[in-house]
Amino acid sequence: MAAFVFIATFVPQIPIPLGYAHLGDGAIFLAVFLTGRRAGIFAGAFGSALADLAGGFPVWILPTLIIKAVMAEIFYRAALAGNDAPKFSSPRVLGGMAAACLFMTAGYTLAGAFLYDSLTLGLASAPGLLLKSAVNIAAACLAGGVLSRARLFR
């Protein structure tokens, strides 16, 4: 699953202020949904950090490890914890993805402000991150729908 997150993060790189947009967050949601909390957190954090390394953004590796791990944890707790038979398209799962993406946007905005010593630069990345989040939620829902129709999960 870390390789899946890496590919979804590394291959479709669309430049935004302080970084790039990708489909890796949708892959993280699928990883957590399919493999559970621990494996999903590992896949999200390390697959994303490896994409930063391979993509020439080594300064972002540590923030990415932390932000993506917490993002996966937020998604798990909001959407899946205590839910015996979650459906990928349920309001709880969609709300968990939204909460995780809001945290990710805030985390990268603050990390960018810290790394570049400029709150203005950090804030400049927020609109791109929010748009990337919406695309990732839609992609995860689409992939989740396809996988559930194929009966790979509920």
Disulfide bonds with the S-S distance in Angstrom:
none
